[in-house]
Amino acid sequence: MEFVSGNVSLFGYEAADFTDGKLLYSDLIHPEDLEAFGFGIISNSERGIRDYTQKYRVLTKAGKVCWVADRTLVRYGQKGRIKDYIGFIRDITEEKKLEEKLEYSEKKFKALMEYSDDAIIIHDRDGKFLEANEASCKRLGYSREELLQMTPYDLDAKYKKSLPKQFKRIYRDGKATFDTAHVRKDGSVIPIKLSTHTMEYDGKTTVLTVAKDMREQKKTNEDLLYAMKVRNVLETVVNNSPVVVFLCRPEHKWPVEFISENISKFGYSVEDFTGGKLLFGDIIHPSDFEKIKDNLMRNCSEGITDFTQEYRLLTRDGQVRWVDERTFIQTDEKGAAAYLQCVIMDITERKQESDFLRIQCDLGIALITTDDFKETFKQLLELALQVSPIDSGCLYLIDKETGELSMETQRGLSPSFLKFASHYDGNSVMSRLARNGQPVYKHHSEICSLTNVKIQPHETLKATAFLPISYKGEFVAALKLISRTEDEIPQNVRNTLETIATEIGVAIGRVMEKTELKNTCDDLEALFNDLKDFLFIVDVDGCVVHCNQAVSKKLGYSPEELKGKSIISLHPQNKVLEAAGNFSQLLEGIKSSCTIPFVSKKGIEIPAETRISRGKWKGREVFISLSRLSEEAEGGE
């Protein structure tokens, strides 16, 4: 290059970089655009074009990508040969971004127009139609060309009379919604809900109208009105029956249209639901909500319109009640669910014939109200102690490696008891009983005899249950439950305790899996940071998303400084363009590795061999760059 203006510094370069021959102009051009740039020069030269403009990307000295508009003037010498090129480049990066946003917005608008089921029409201040989508043509029976010759007057005489008033309202408020009707080409009338908004279109203020066909909704409302008349006849009967009847919409949490007055059995009033204070989903037990939602979706998808299910409701004062619900799905003409007609009956007394069912409800609540493992274990024990005549006990965890039992929590046990029973080694009688997997029911004195522990005179412990707890076939814990009032635990209580132990096993197993998962994540992070090589996670724009500790340590940047930094800028300035080219070739598979050094914050070059692969990081596409340092670099700081 013979001359470069001083403002090339805007891209991080100096004029001397080019005039001294250190860089060629082609070194600035993005590797992906270089071929097109060269083709443009050759093509325009062959056609004798002396003045033309190209748009392409360049790389700044810092490795940043910029868009430029390049106006090239071709000068010819004697004999008609090209003497030189005069180029004027202008940074159009921001213009390019705006252009891309505009193009994206236009595509979205076109998609809305063409794929909407509603009729969409744009008209000017005088009402002349400027644009109409395919749905409006099909619904009204006109071709697009015919519609564009029409106005709202042609579609609705009522609209014609109120047009000035409606326009005034639209331009004052920027939008308006009202019910009206459109007359089709064949003379039939379609009731519609018209939503209007002012918008800029082709440089002038226009009105966007979206017409929703209300025929199906009108029919549904008429059917509902008839159903409501029938409801009045049945209301007296229903309100004096043991069942609660309600009608709701199949939307989020099921908004209620009607509910019988005997919902008061659960502490609520009709107005709580019909007034919008509560949705029916608000009173469903949190542990059952997803199950009910999935069950409804499954029955709808399978075409089942009549089904039953059991779940829990929360009363106004916080009690948990079991209900049996029978649901009838009312569908529209297209077969989609329009309304749900439901009948529920309180079956709590039937469900609570055993203490276990009540405890199972509390178990679910205990597990969702705390993430503290020790608190979880404490609550699990408390639930087991609710079964009469059990009044004290403890929970042990089993060490997988040694088989030892260690007490995690207890209630109602004396210090002297804890002294001898808080821990059992792997070869102890209690540890062997736990591994045996069978529940043991004995008097406390017999347990003391088995374990060679002297009975304390002040202890009043009697009937004892020792219950091994398993999860997925592996023993993970044990419960020791004791009664101070009974000498023997009845058979029905034993059945309940064993069922509770099974449920507690699932809960403990999940807690342990959660702990193991956390430990695994911690181990992976430690392994990541133990690498002496550089490991980068880079987004599709070449900016650092994450890196290991070796990068910060060797390059002298903090993790915060590295995050968002272009990986190209971590190479020496005189090798930025080479790094960018190699980066592109690695991604395209042209090269398997490159050996461009990194440069530290202090300016020290660090030799490295880099390999790049594609991957995913936290759900998004990234590039994973692994740079193996030379032995000399690994030893330095």
VOGU-3710 file (C-alpha; in Angstrom, 3 decimals, decimal comma):
1> mefvsgnvsl> 0,000/0,000/0,000  1,381/3,432/-0,992  -0,769/5,584/1,254  -3,018/5,020/4,308  -4,768/7,830/6,210  -3,904/8,283/9,868  -7,432/7,472/11,046  -6,737/3,814/10,318  -5,989/3,980/14,041  -9,760/3,600/14,509
11> fgyeaadftd> -9,126/-0,065/13,790  -6,081/-0,237/16,058  -3,443/0,003/13,322  -0,865/2,615/12,331  -0,370/3,855/8,785  3,237/2,684/8,916  2,084/-0,904/9,429  0,939/-0,853/5,784  3,277/1,647/4,076  6,319/-0,178/5,486
21> gkllysdlih> 5,024/-3,475/4,130  4,403/-5,144/7,487  0,774/-5,673/6,568  -1,157/-5,949/3,335  -4,703/-4,677/3,084  -5,910/-8,238/2,641  -4,546/-9,002/6,136  -7,349/-6,844/7,581  -10,149/-8,638/5,790  -12,059/-11,358/7,667
31> pedleafgfg> -10,945/-14,780/6,382  -14,519/-15,717/5,456  -14,939/-12,575/3,308  -11,554/-12,551/1,594  -12,587/-14,667/-1,388  -15,684/-12,569/-2,071  -13,614/-9,368/-1,785  -11,110/-10,614/-4,348  -13,868/-11,750/-6,687  -15,439/-8,289/-6,491
41> iisnsergir> -12,195/-6,610/-7,545  -11,643/-8,977/-10,470  -15,277/-8,901/-11,623  -15,546/-5,103/-11,607  -12,139/-4,688/-13,255  -13,041/-7,077/-16,069  -16,264/-5,125/-16,703  -14,414/-1,800/-16,719  -16,295/-0,433/-13,710  -14,265/2,443/-12,274
51> dytqkyrvlt> -16,347/3,244/-9,171  -18,005/0,549/-7,038  -18,765/-0,285/-3,404  -18,410/-3,533/-1,451  -19,461/-4,424/2,104  -17,454/-6,911/4,117  -15,909/-7,596/7,530  -12,464/-6,541/8,772  -10,521/-7,472/11,876  -9,209/-4,757/14,176
61> kagkvcwvad> -5,780/-5,136/15,671  -7,478/-6,285/18,921  -9,268/-9,059/17,051  -12,686/-7,396/17,013  -14,884/-7,929/13,936  -16,203/-4,764/12,208  -18,346/-4,281/9,100  -17,155/-1,680/6,556  -18,463/-0,121/3,328  -15,554/0,121/0,844
71> rtlvrygqkg> -15,919/2,550/-2,064  -13,195/1,773/-4,608  -12,076/4,103/-7,413  -10,045/2,446/-10,181  -7,388/4,604/-11,848  -6,030/3,646/-15,246  -2,644/4,529/-16,693  -1,311/4,517/-20,214  -2,435/1,809/-22,570  -5,607/1,355/-20,476
81> rikdyigfir> -3,979/-0,651/-17,772  -5,046/-0,347/-14,136  -2,614/1,945/-12,381  -3,918/1,689/-8,822  -6,993/1,575/-6,587  -8,172/4,311/-4,269  -10,294/2,945/-1,437  -12,507/4,764/1,066  -13,699/2,552/3,896  -16,364/3,479/6,445
91> diteekklee> -17,258/1,600/9,626  -20,897/0,467/9,225  -21,012/-2,016/12,114  -23,866/-0,268/13,901  -25,746/0,218/10,619  -25,364/-3,500/9,935  -26,800/-4,377/13,343  -29,775/-2,084/12,754  -30,224/-3,555/9,292  -30,260/-7,097/10,703
101> kleysekkfk> -32,770/-6,094/13,412  -34,985/-4,460/10,799  -34,799/-7,517/8,571  -35,677/-9,763/11,517  -38,624/-7,533/12,462  -39,896/-7,571/8,886  -39,726/-11,368/8,781  -41,637/-11,622/12,063  -44,283/-9,221/10,775  -44,689/-11,163/7,524
111> almeysddai> -44,939/-14,439/9,459  -47,610/-12,923/11,706  -49,568/-11,749/8,689  -49,368/-14,973/6,712  -49,653/-17,631/9,409  -52,229/-16,018/11,707  -55,666/-17,668/11,855  -57,196/-14,228/12,427  -58,004/-11,823/9,605  -55,400/-9,028/9,562
121> iihdrdgkfl> -55,916/-5,854/7,508  -53,926/-2,600/7,426  -55,700/0,585/6,303  -54,857/4,284/6,179  -56,576/7,245/7,860  -59,220/7,321/5,136  -60,001/3,631/5,617  -58,423/2,435/2,355  -57,039/-1,093/2,720  -53,266/-1,234/2,162
131> eaneasckrl> -52,547/-4,845/3,092  -54,571/-8,001/3,830  -53,415/-11,476/4,844  -54,518/-14,815/3,411  -56,848/-15,540/6,355  -58,867/-12,366/5,679  -59,255/-13,304/2,003  -60,472/-16,821/2,818  -62,820/-15,700/5,575  -64,456/-12,877/3,589
141> gysreellqm> -64,465/-14,644/0,219  -62,603/-11,917/-1,684  -59,305/-12,081/-3,555  -56,469/-9,948/-2,215  -56,763/-7,615/-5,207  -60,481/-7,123/-4,487  -59,902/-6,397/-0,803  -57,243/-3,792/-1,547  -59,879/-1,824/-3,472  -62,207/-1,746/-0,451
151> tpydldakyk> -62,641/0,078/2,878  -64,276/-0,841/6,203  -67,494/0,733/4,850  -67,779/-2,167/2,406  -67,621/-4,792/5,148  -69,916/-3,395/7,808  -72,628/-0,730/7,546  -72,609/-0,273/11,341  -68,875/0,276/11,238  -69,422/2,908/8,507
161> kslpkqfkri> -71,705/4,949/10,769  -69,309/4,887/13,688  -66,076/5,101/11,683  -65,198/8,764/12,456  -65,838/8,194/16,161  -63,824/4,953/16,226  -60,929/6,547/14,285  -60,827/9,399/16,758  -60,667/6,911/19,623  -57,975/4,813/17,915
171> yrdgkatfdt> -55,683/7,770/17,138  -56,244/9,213/20,620  -55,516/6,031/22,569  -53,322/4,257/20,010  -55,573/1,192/20,183  -59,173/0,083/20,568  -61,115/-3,183/20,855  -64,811/-3,626/20,113  -67,358/-6,174/18,884  -68,817/-5,816/15,398
181> ahvrkdgsvi> -69,615/-7,968/12,359  -68,225/-8,466/8,851  -70,339/-9,204/5,765  -68,815/-11,842/3,487  -68,928/-11,650/-0,326  -71,826/-14,132/-0,324  -73,830/-11,894/2,024  -73,462/-14,016/5,186  -72,555/-12,227/8,418  -69,676/-13,171/10,733
191> piklsthtme> -69,614/-11,828/14,337  -66,091/-10,650/15,166  -64,042/-9,034/17,924  -61,915/-6,302/16,314  -58,597/-5,254/17,898  -56,999/-2,155/16,373  -53,589/-0,516/16,859  -51,899/2,450/15,205  -48,587/1,638/13,527  -46,036/3,020/11,067
201> ydgkttvltv> -46,294/1,367/7,657  -44,413/2,522/4,551  -43,521/5,770/6,306  -47,017/6,806/7,344  -49,350/6,269/10,287  -51,846/3,486/9,613  -54,252/1,246/11,522  -53,594/-2,477/12,025  -56,854/-4,403/12,532  -57,033/-7,988/13,797
211> akdmreqkkt> -60,474/-9,587/13,443  -61,162/-12,673/15,563  -64,015/-14,913/14,360  -66,463/-15,203/17,286  -68,871/-17,753/15,794  -67,523/-20,688/17,805  -67,270/-18,619/20,971  -70,838/-17,392/20,499  -72,111/-20,941/20,137  -70,154/-22,031/23,201
221> nedllyamkv> -71,621/-19,155/25,192  -75,124/-20,101/24,084  -74,530/-23,699/25,135  -73,159/-22,491/28,454  -76,200/-20,275/28,982  -78,446/-23,305/28,521  -76,278/-25,288/30,936  -76,606/-22,525/33,499  -80,417/-22,710/33,240  -80,229/-26,422/33,951
231> rnvletvvnn> -77,864/-25,640/36,836  -80,498/-23,540/38,579  -82,809/-26,554/38,637  -80,146/-28,815/40,078  -78,536/-26,312/42,420  -80,775/-26,978/45,402  -80,220/-30,737/45,120  -76,454/-30,358/44,774  -76,028/-27,948/47,679  -77,681/-30,436/50,011
241> spvvvflcrp> -75,670/-33,429/48,810  -72,272/-34,694/50,036  -70,615/-33,801/46,710  -69,269/-30,457/45,444  -69,977/-29,604/41,795  -67,959/-27,052/39,835  -67,420/-25,915/36,242  -64,028/-24,604/35,198  -62,031/-23,664/32,106  -59,097/-25,887/31,007
251> ehkwpvefis> -56,566/-23,103/31,553  -53,710/-22,534/34,018  -54,901/-23,598/37,491  -58,466/-24,005/36,162  -60,458/-20,730/36,614  -63,891/-21,526/38,044  -67,087/-20,434/36,260  -69,476/-22,083/38,746  -69,118/-23,920/42,045  -71,806/-25,216/44,399
261> eniskfgysv> -72,347/-23,541/47,746  -71,337/-26,626/49,697  -67,703/-25,809/48,885  -68,107/-24,261/52,350  -67,343/-27,774/53,660  -63,730/-26,950/52,868  -63,934/-23,476/54,409  -64,324/-21,489/51,171  -67,178/-19,409/49,758  -68,543/-19,414/46,208
271> edftggkllf> -67,348/-15,809/45,767  -63,729/-16,852/46,500  -63,749/-18,654/43,142  -66,302/-16,864/40,965  -64,887/-13,488/42,065  -61,407/-14,462/40,930  -59,740/-14,464/44,368  -58,917/-18,161/44,012  -58,395/-20,566/41,120  -59,280/-24,183/41,778
281> gdiihpsdfe> -55,607/-25,115/41,383  -54,773/-22,847/44,342  -56,410/-25,258/46,801  -54,867/-28,445/45,356  -52,042/-29,896/47,443  -48,694/-28,842/45,827  -47,497/-32,461/45,742  -50,536/-33,494/43,650  -50,778/-30,528/41,262  -48,466/-31,803/38,492
291> kikdnlmrnc> -50,018/-35,290/38,659  -53,522/-33,861/38,152  -52,386/-31,599/35,313  -50,605/-34,473/33,529  -53,615/-36,768/34,009  -55,956/-34,176/32,461  -53,617/-33,600/29,489  -53,275/-37,339/28,905  -57,046/-37,935/28,917  -57,612/-34,963/26,574
301> segitdftqe> -54,972/-36,213/24,120  -56,459/-39,742/24,179  -59,989/-38,455/23,599  -61,262/-39,630/26,996  -64,066/-37,347/28,205  -65,047/-39,045/31,482  -62,510/-40,116/34,140  -61,929/-40,177/37,902  -58,939/-39,423/40,095  -58,060/-39,042/43,776
311> yrlltrdgqv> -55,954/-36,213/45,200  -55,603/-33,894/48,183  -57,146/-30,457/48,782  -56,079/-27,845/51,318  -58,904/-26,377/53,408  -58,923/-22,696/54,329  -57,560/-23,501/57,818  -54,712/-25,573/56,329  -56,067/-29,097/56,790  -55,386/-31,754/54,156
321> rwvdertfiq> -58,483/-33,526/52,782  -58,595/-36,370/50,288  -61,206/-36,102/47,512  -62,442/-38,348/44,737  -63,118/-36,328/41,552  -65,122/-37,357/38,519  -64,408/-35,148/35,521  -66,461/-34,687/32,351  -64,663/-32,907/29,517  -66,899/-30,695/27,361
331> tdekgaaayl> -65,333/-30,213/23,900  -65,896/-27,678/21,131  -66,528/-28,365/17,427  -62,829/-29,034/16,830  -62,669/-31,574/19,627  -60,622/-29,335/21,963  -61,518/-29,122/25,662  -63,781/-26,103/26,261  -64,951/-26,691/29,845  -64,435/-29,194/32,663
341> qcvimditer> -67,489/-30,333/34,629  -66,298/-31,812/37,917  -67,851/-33,544/40,905  -65,740/-34,063/44,047  -66,478/-36,012/47,213  -64,521/-35,891/50,474  -63,032/-39,368/51,095  -60,618/-38,389/53,852  -62,143/-40,699/56,440  -61,861/-43,648/54,090
351> kqesdflriq> -58,278/-42,777/53,193  -57,275/-42,382/56,829  -58,395/-45,786/57,995  -54,731/-46,372/58,776  -52,321/-43,912/60,362  -49,947/-44,400/57,476  -52,033/-42,451/54,985  -52,023/-39,387/57,218  -48,297/-39,685/57,776  -47,656/-40,061/54,050
361> cdlgialitt> -49,274/-36,650/53,492  -47,006/-35,115/56,127  -43,969/-36,874/54,632  -44,481/-35,096/51,310  -44,775/-31,736/53,073  -41,621/-32,402/55,115  -39,539/-33,131/52,047  -40,527/-29,971/50,159  -40,153/-27,525/53,067  -36,404/-27,872/53,747
371> ddfketfkql> -33,095/-28,495/51,970  -31,249/-29,048/55,278  -30,334/-32,758/55,420  -30,201/-32,922/59,231  -33,563/-31,171/59,458  -34,962/-33,617/56,891  -33,783/-36,613/58,943  -35,305/-35,057/62,051  -38,670/-34,602/60,345  -38,611/-38,170/58,996
381> lelalqvspi> -38,141/-39,487/62,531  -40,906/-37,198/63,831  -43,307/-38,675/61,293  -42,530/-42,225/62,386  -43,073/-41,252/66,034  -46,658/-40,185/65,277  -47,773/-43,823/65,213  -49,252/-44,898/68,538  -47,910/-46,309/70,890  -44,414/-45,231/69,686
391> dsgclylidk> -43,151/-42,232/71,677  -39,343/-42,188/71,323  -36,636/-43,415/68,972  -33,680/-42,627/66,728  -32,537/-42,811/63,109  -29,197/-44,344/62,064  -27,340/-44,013/58,751  -25,277/-46,967/57,477  -21,704/-46,421/56,260  -21,460/-48,203/52,892
401> etgelsmetq> -17,783/-49,021/53,339  -17,622/-50,204/56,962  -21,229/-51,159/57,700  -21,172/-48,992/60,841  -24,354/-47,427/62,206  -24,198/-43,753/63,245  -27,123/-42,002/64,914  -28,224/-38,926/62,964  -31,149/-37,766/65,095  -33,180/-38,877/68,129
411> rglspsflkf> -36,097/-37,898/70,330  -37,046/-38,849/73,874  -33,870/-40,822/74,690  -31,778/-40,257/77,814  -28,047/-39,379/77,852  -27,256/-42,800/79,346  -29,067/-44,511/76,443  -27,239/-42,348/73,883  -23,919/-43,184/75,497  -24,248/-46,859/74,544
421> ashydgnsvm> -26,488/-46,639/71,458  -25,310/-43,633/69,401  -22,846/-45,730/67,352  -22,429/-49,405/66,428  -19,352/-50,740/64,657  -19,647/-52,892/61,546  -19,382/-56,219/63,395  -21,859/-55,353/66,152  -25,114/-57,252/66,628  -27,194/-54,208/65,610
431> srlarngqpv> -25,177/-53,652/62,408  -25,580/-57,323/61,473  -29,335/-57,123/62,145  -29,531/-54,087/59,851  -27,699/-55,914/57,039  -29,953/-58,921/57,530  -32,792/-56,713/56,299  -35,542/-58,124/58,534  -37,416/-56,021/61,112  -36,876/-56,998/64,742
441> ykhhseicsl> -39,569/-56,548/67,417  -38,412/-57,158/70,983  -38,622/-55,727/74,467  -35,976/-53,138/75,287  -34,514/-55,481/77,891  -33,977/-58,149/75,190  -32,214/-55,637/72,939  -29,933/-54,710/75,850  -29,184/-58,395/76,426  -28,274/-58,893/72,756
451> tnvkiqphet> -25,888/-55,942/72,784  -24,433/-56,635/76,252  -25,652/-53,301/77,605  -26,697/-53,033/81,236  -30,270/-51,807/81,733  -30,353/-48,461/83,539  -32,736/-48,487/86,546  -34,369/-45,153/85,643  -35,129/-46,166/82,005  -38,804/-46,880/81,310
461> lkataflpis> -38,345/-48,138/77,747  -40,460/-51,165/76,773  -41,518/-52,459/73,325  -38,857/-51,818/70,682  -38,872/-52,017/66,866  -35,601/-52,113/64,911  -36,348/-51,528/61,208  -33,678/-51,766/58,471  -34,326/-49,200/55,685  -33,345/-49,876/52,070
471> ykgefvaalk> -33,291/-47,902/48,812  -32,977/-49,597/45,406  -31,982/-52,875/47,060  -29,245/-51,367/49,232  -29,531/-50,796/52,993  -29,004/-47,137/53,797  -30,408/-46,581/57,291  -32,199/-48,074/60,288  -34,957/-46,928/62,640  -35,118/-47,805/66,325
481> lisrtedeip> -38,598/-46,994/67,646  -39,596/-47,502/71,282  -42,764/-47,390/73,399  -42,780/-46,449/77,072  -46,356/-47,643/77,577  -46,667/-51,002/75,797  -44,709/-54,237/76,250  -45,412/-55,375/72,687  -46,075/-53,627/69,386  -49,394/-54,830/67,827
491> qnvrntleti> -49,355/-56,444/64,375  -51,325/-53,651/62,675  -48,853/-51,075/64,033  -45,968/-53,224/62,783  -47,442/-53,192/59,278  -47,776/-49,417/59,419  -44,203/-48,940/60,701  -42,763/-51,164/57,978  -44,648/-49,259/55,289  -43,386/-45,975/56,741
501> ateigvaigr> -39,836/-47,356/56,738  -40,163/-48,078/53,017  -41,295/-44,484/52,346  -38,501/-43,085/54,501  -36,028/-45,223/52,543  -37,068/-43,467/49,325  -36,686/-40,082/51,002  -33,240/-40,879/52,444  -32,117/-42,374/49,138  -32,999/-39,181/47,319
511> vmektelknt> -31,186/-37,082/49,899  -28,076/-39,257/49,495  -28,272/-39,061/45,680  -28,494/-35,292/45,909  -25,401/-35,253/48,121  -23,487/-37,541/45,741  -24,426/-35,378/42,771  -23,107/-32,276/44,520  -19,857/-34,076/45,383  -19,472/-35,200/41,758
521> cddlealfnd> -19,907/-31,621/40,524  -17,327/-30,409/43,047  -14,893/-33,125/41,915  -15,310/-32,169/38,256  -14,670/-28,523/39,058  -11,529/-29,479/40,989  -10,320/-31,651/38,082  -11,001/-28,765/35,687  -8,811/-26,455/37,780  -6,036/-29,018/38,318
531> lkdflfivdv> -5,167/-28,956/34,606  -1,893/-27,161/33,915  -2,930/-26,576/30,302  -5,199/-23,709/29,233  -8,842/-24,713/28,921  -11,271/-22,149/27,489  -15,040/-22,271/26,945  -15,689/-19,777/24,119  -19,048/-18,596/22,683  -19,824/-18,480/18,968
541> dgcvvhcnqa> -18,518/-14,882/18,796  -15,122/-15,965/20,093  -15,572/-14,454/23,575  -14,453/-16,286/26,737  -17,348/-17,721/28,760  -15,286/-19,717/31,274  -11,705/-20,884/31,770  -9,665/-22,842/34,296  -7,380/-21,427/36,975  -4,260/-22,073/34,893
551> vskklgyspe> -5,345/-19,344/32,457  -5,669/-16,696/35,187  -2,454/-17,822/36,825  -0,288/-17,822/33,687  -1,781/-14,846/31,854  -2,205/-12,633/34,921  -5,881/-11,771/34,363  -8,608/-12,202/36,927  -11,552/-14,471/35,991  -13,721/-11,340/35,772
561> elkgksiisl> -11,313/-9,716/33,295  -11,214/-12,846/31,130  -14,970/-13,333/30,980  -16,308/-11,778/27,774  -12,810/-11,105/26,409  -12,097/-12,142/22,793  -9,808/-15,184/22,785  -8,027/-13,700/19,729  -6,929/-10,720/21,847  -5,011/-13,086/24,174
571> hpqnkvleaa> -2,434/-13,647/21,408  0,429/-11,230/20,551  -0,742/-8,203/18,564  1,442/-9,035/15,606  -0,167/-12,470/15,389  -3,842/-11,508/15,864  -4,703/-11,924/12,181  -2,838/-15,192/11,994  -4,657/-16,374/15,134  -8,026/-15,434/13,642
581> gnfsqllegi> -7,245/-17,345/10,465  -6,078/-20,404/12,356  -9,138/-20,235/14,611  -11,354/-20,357/11,529  -9,385/-23,250/9,996  -9,557/-25,252/13,230  -13,330/-24,913/13,308  -13,620/-25,931/9,654  -11,440/-28,994/10,235  -8,742/-27,768/7,835
591> kssctipfvs> -6,218/-27,882/10,684  -6,145/-30,122/13,722  -4,006/-27,773/15,827  -2,048/-24,516/15,730  0,984/-23,271/17,658  0,398/-19,535/18,058  1,604/-18,347/21,497  -0,509/-16,545/24,068  0,595/-13,269/25,639  0,225/-12,476/29,332
601> kkgieipaet> -1,059/-9,238/30,797  2,587/-8,249/31,309  3,390/-8,896/27,653  5,196/-12,228/28,113  4,638/-14,729/25,283  3,645/-18,260/26,319  4,150/-20,964/23,637  1,191/-23,327/23,294  -0,347/-25,852/20,926  -4,113/-25,290/20,629
611> risrgkwkgr> -6,923/-27,626/19,600  -10,592/-26,612/19,309  -13,792/-28,654/19,275  -17,502/-27,882/19,399  -19,603/-28,631/22,455  -22,293/-27,399/24,818  -21,954/-25,400/28,033  -25,009/-24,764/30,228  -27,338/-25,546/27,332  -25,775/-23,356/24,629
621> evfislsrls> -23,434/-24,027/21,709  -19,783/-23,219/22,493  -16,240/-23,952/21,361  -13,889/-25,790/23,724  -10,273/-24,729/23,315  -7,494/-26,786/24,915  -4,003/-25,266/24,718  -1,126/-27,525/25,774  1,742/-25,438/27,131  5,377/-26,217/26,449
631> eeaegge> 7,361/-27,637/29,353  9,119/-24,297/29,724  5,770/-22,445/29,880  4,338/-24,912/32,416  7,182/-24,178/34,783  6,923/-20,370/34,518  4,543/-17,955/36,148
//
